[in-house]
Structure formats: C-alpha cells, structure tokens
Amino acid sequence: MLLKNKVFRYIIFGVVAFATLCFVYLVREVVYTFLAGALLAYFLFRPVVFIEQRGLPRIWGIVIIYLLLAALAALLLWIAVPRLIKELNEFAAMMPAYAAQLEDISGRMHNLHLPGKLDLMLQDNTARIENFIFAQLKGMVNGIYAFFSKALVIVFAPILAIYIIKDWEKIKAALLFILPPASRREALILTDRIDSVWIEYLKGHLLVSALVGLATGIAALIIGVEFALVIGIIAALTNLVPYFGPILGGIPAIALALVQSWQDGLYMAIAIILIQQLESNLLTPKIIGDKLGMHPLIVVFALLAGGELLGILGMLIAVPLTAALRIIISSAYLKFVE
C-alpha cells in the first residue's frame, strides 16, 4: 500500500511538473521578462544597499543608481557616438573603393594563370572564406536585431527590477517559506554559493572583455587600420559572449585590415590571435580562474540554447545560469547519495 502511495505521488508530481513546463513555454516571453528583471535586480541590489546603509531610503538608492547608470550611458554615448558616426560615415563613403579594390585583387588572382587544379582550389577556398565572413556578419546583425526586438524585456525588465529590489527581503522570505523548514538552511547555503560564483564571473568577465577591446583597438591603431575605435568597441562587446565572441569580434577587424592591404590583414590577424591567446591562457585563468568548473561542451550547449531562446541576451546569461544549475544539481545529487 505504501509503495502504491509513493508511485501515485510520483505520477502526480510528474503530471504537475509537465503541466508547469507547458505553461511556462506558452508564456515564455513573460518568463524571460521576469528573469531579466530578476537578474538586473540581483546585480543592482548591492549598490542600492550600500547607499541605503548611508542613511537614505532604499527607493532613493534605486533612483540614484538608475540616474547614475543613465548618466554613464549618456556620457559614453556623448564621447563615443560622434567619433563612431564619423568613422561609420567614412567607412560607408569608402565602400565603393573597397569593392573596387576587392574586384582588382580578384582579377589579379584570376590572371595569375595558375595550374588548373590549383586555380580551382584557390577560387573554391576564396568563395568559402567570403561566404563564411558574410554568414558571420549576417549572424551578428540578426542577433542584434533579435536583441532589440525583445521590446517587452527591454522596457519592462528595469521596471520589474525596481519592485524586486524594493521588496527584496519579502520576496526572499516568501520563496524560502515555500520550501520545507528542514531545507531552508541548505537553500540559503546554495544561494550564497551561486552568489559568489556569479559575482566573480561578472567582475572577471567585464574586466577581461574591456582589456581585450582596449588591446584590439590599440593593435588596429598601431597597424594603421582605419576605424580603430569601432574595432575596439566591437571586440570588447563580442568578447562578453564566451567562445564565439572572440571569433565574431575578429572578423570585422581582419576584413577591414585586409581591404587596405594583405600585409595589414596578416598583421591584424596575428595581433588578434596573440590577444586571444593571451586572454584565454593568461587573463581568463588568472582573473576568473576555475570558479565555474564546467566542461567546455556544457558551456557551448548552454550558449547555443541561450542564443536560440533569447539571441545575444540569452548567450550573455547562459553561462552564469548554467553554473547556478550545476551547483543546484550537484548539491541535490550529493544529498541523494548520502
């Protein structure tokens, strides 16, 4: 009889879990919005509490942090946008010349009168490289469009974050109340572990990305590649996405250098390879370390899944969320085998 009751409870639990997953899938856009709001609240909670401890009400701490973020964004736009627009306009004006230069290079290669097989191989590989570059650029554009097309997330996530920060303790207490009393202490320990991993990952990743962007921009400036500011900004932003980011950031830099001369393209490619080797073998292990402790295949799967669900935004949050899930699963497994 006891066994039948256990089986019945498992069946009920499975049905409820399946129904919950189906419901979450149907309202996934709303779930994404709440998830983004919760993550934003998580990252802003500490600065708000810091202000609150100085004697100001929490709501004023939230207002101050939002105003500081808006001022910082405005300052960055004021500094970077005029230069960025200038370089983009210059690039657009030089596009016909770049196209003519590429056609000239293609014509010279065609007139080399190479042996038949070698000529076909060269043409085939050239076409593959061109298709790869255009496919990557198209993917970047589509990803940016998908990011900004999530208007619901972009508009409502900051609003939700305000309410979450304001009632942080109440929400935390309500979530703990759902759990059995015996599990609440363990839940607090888990959240502390996840919190530690997320903070270290965020601080380290932002610093590494900034250093990569700075180094790439300086390299482009030294080599003499035009639009060094654009190249540096793209490298810093794309490097926020693990594994795929450095590849996406390197393509525009090499392409812009290559249309100037093959020597500049070669130098830029060497510089990017050296920067990425320095980032992956020295900066990332030193700054971030082995805090996440995840196999690269798991990271790649998480990035692909995050990109499929939320585009660039999904790829940005995929790794820390997977790290949190790994901590929860490993803790549950250890408790199960005890």
N, C-alpha and C positions, 0 to 999 in steps of 0.2 A: 504493500500500500504506500509505504514511504517512497519507494522507487518511482511509482506511478505519479505521485505528487511532484517529485523532482522533475520528471520528464515533462509533466504538464506545465510546470513553471518555466522550464527552458523553452518550450514551444511558445508560450505566451510572450516571453521575453523576446524571442526571435521575431515573432509577428509584429510586436510593438516597435522593435528596432528597425525592421524592414519598412514599416509604415512611416516611421520618423524620417528615414533616409529618403523615401519617395517624396515626402512633403518638403524636406529641405531642398531637394533637387528642383521641385516645382517653383519654389520661391528663392532660388539661388541668388538672384540679383540682390534681393533684400538681405540675404545672409552675408553676401560679400560686403555690402554697405556696413552692416553691423560689425563685421570682422575688421574692416578697415578702420572704423571708428574706434573700436576697442584697442587696436594696435597703436593708433595715434594717441589715444588717451594714455596708454601704457608708457609711451616714450616721453610724453609731456608731464606725467604725474610728478616725477621727482623735481623738476624745476618749479612747478607750482607749489609743491610742499615747501621747498626751500624759501620761496617768497612768503608763504603763509607763516613759517617759523619766525620771520622777521616782524610779525605783528599785523600783517594785512589779512583781511578775509580771503578765503580761498577763491571766491568769484573774481576778486580783484587780481589775484595771482594769475588766474586764467586769462583775464583781459590783458594783463601786462605781457604775458608770454605770447599771446596771439598778435599783439601790437608789435612786439619785438620781431617776431617771425615775418610779419608783413613789412616792417621797416627794412629788415635784412634782405628780403626778396626784392623790394623796391631799389635798395642800394645796389644789389648785384645787377639788376636789370639796367639801372642808370649807368653803371660802369661798363657792363659787357655788351648791352644791346646795340648802342651806337657803333661800336667797333665791329660787332658781329654783323650788323646790317651792311656796313661799309664793305667788309670782306665778302659777304654773300653777293652784294651788287657787283663787286669787281669780278668775282668768280662767274656770275651769270653773264657779264659782258665779255669775258674771255672764253666762254664755252664754244663759240664758233671757231676760234683759233685753236682750241684744244682738239675739237673734232677734226679740223683740217690737218693738224699735226698727227693725229692717230691714223688718218687715212694715208698720209705721206709715209708713216712708218710701215703701214700695211702694204703699201705699194712697193716700198724698197724690199721688204721681205719677199714679196711675190716675184720681184725681178732678180733675186739672187741666183735663180736657175739652179736650185739645189737638186740633188738626185730625187727621182720620183717619190720613193717611199719616205725619204726624209722630209720632203716638201709637204706631203700629205700628213705626216705625223705632226709637223710643226703647225700646219693650219688647224688640224684637229685639236691639238693641245691649246692653241691660241683661242679657238672658239670655246673650248671648255672653260678656260680661265675667265673669258669675257662673260659667259653665262653664269659662272659661279659668282663673280663680282656683282653682276646685275641682280641675281637672285638674292644675295645677301643684303644689298641696298634696298631691294623691294621688301624684304622681310623686315628691315628696320623701319621703313615707312609704314608698313602695315601694323607693326607693333605699336608705333607711336600713335597711329590713328585709333587702334583698339584701346589704348590707354585713355585717350581723351574722349573716346566715345562712351566710356563708362561715366556718363554725366551724373548719374544717381550717386555713385560712390564719391566722386569728386566734390559734389555740392553738399551732400548730407553727412558724410563721414566727419568733417570738422564740427558740425553741429552736435552729432551724437557724442563726440569726444568730450564736449563741454559738460553734458549731463553725466557722463560716466565719471569724469574727474570730480565733479561736484559731489556726487554720491558714492564715491569710491568705496568707503568703508561699509556702507549699507549694502552695496551690491556684493562685495566680498563676503559679508556675513550671510547674505541670502543664499549665495552659492554654496557656502560651507554647510548651511542648515539643511540643504538637500541631501548631503551625504550622511551616512550613519555616524553617530558620535565617535565610534572607535576609529573611523577612517579620517577624521578631520585633522588630527595632528600630522598624519602622514601626507595628507593633501597639502598642508602648509609647507612641509619639507620639500615636496615636489615642486611647488611653485617657486620656492627660494632657489632651487637648483636651476630651474628653467630661467628664472630672472637673471641669475648670474651668467648663464650661457649667452642669453640674448644681449645683455649689456656689453659683454666682452666682444661678441661678434660684431655688434653695431659700431662700437668705437673703433675697433681694429679695421673693419672693412671701409669705413669712411676715410680713415687716415691713409690706408693703402691706396684707395681709389684717387684721393687727392694727390698723393705723391706720384702715382702713375701718370695722371693727367698733366701735372707740372713737368715731369721728366719728358713726356712725349712732346709737349708744346715747346720746351727748350730745345729738344733734338731737332724738331722741324725748323726752328728759328736758326740754329747753328748751320744746318744743312742748306738753308736758304729756300725752303719750301714755303710758298705763299699760304696765307690763311692759317698761320700757326696757332692763333687763338682758338679758331674753330676746331682745329685738330686736337688741341689740348683739352677743350671742353668735352668733345665727343669721347675722347679716350677716358676721361675721368668718369663721365656718366655711364658709359657702356661697361666700364670695369666694375661697377656696382653689381652687375649680373655675373655670378661666378661661372667659370669655364668658358661660356660662349661670349661673354662681354669683351675680353681682350681681342678675340678674333674679329668681332664686329667693329671694334674701335680701330683696329689696324688697317682694315680695308680702305676706308676713305683717305687715310694718311698716305699709304703706299700709292693709291691711284692718283692722288693729286701730285705726288712727287714724280711719278712715272711719266705723266704728260709733260713735265718740264724737261726731263732727260732720263735716260735709262740709268745713268750714274746716280742721280738723285733718288730714283726709285730704289736702287740697290742699297744706297746708304740708309734710306728711311726704313727699309725692310730689316736691315741689320740692326739699326737702332731700336726698333720695336721688339725684335727678337731678344736683344740684350735686356731691354727694360722688363719684358715679360718674364724672362728667366730670373732676373733679379727679384721681381715681385713674387714669383711662385716659389723660389728656392731660398730666399732670404727674408724679404719683408713679411710675407704672409705667415710663414712658420714662426718668425720672431715676434710679430705683433699679435697675431690671432692665436698662434700655437695650435695645439690639438684639442681645443676646448670642445669642438663639436664631436670629434671621434666617429665620423661617419665615413663609410666606404664611398669612393667617387661614383660608383654605379648608382648608389642610392641618391646621391646629390643630383646626378644627371636626370634620373627618373623624376625626382621632385621638381626640378626646373622645367622639364617637359610638361609635367602635369599642371604646374602653376601657370606656365605660358598658355596652355590650352584653355584654362579656365578664365584667367584674368589678364592675359597678354603680358606686357612688361611688368605691370604691378604684381602679377602672380609670380613671375620669376624673381622679383625682388624679395618677396616674403616667403617664398617656398622653402628656402634652406633653414631659416630660424624656426619656422613652423614644424618642419620635419625633425629638427633637433629636439624640439619640445615633445613631439610624438614619440621619438625614440626614447627619451627619458621616462615617459609615462609607461611605455610598453615594457622596457627593461625592468622598471620597478614592479610592475604587475607580474612579470614572469618570475622574478626573484621571490615575490611573496607567494606565488602559486607553488613553486618547487619546495618551499620551506616546509 
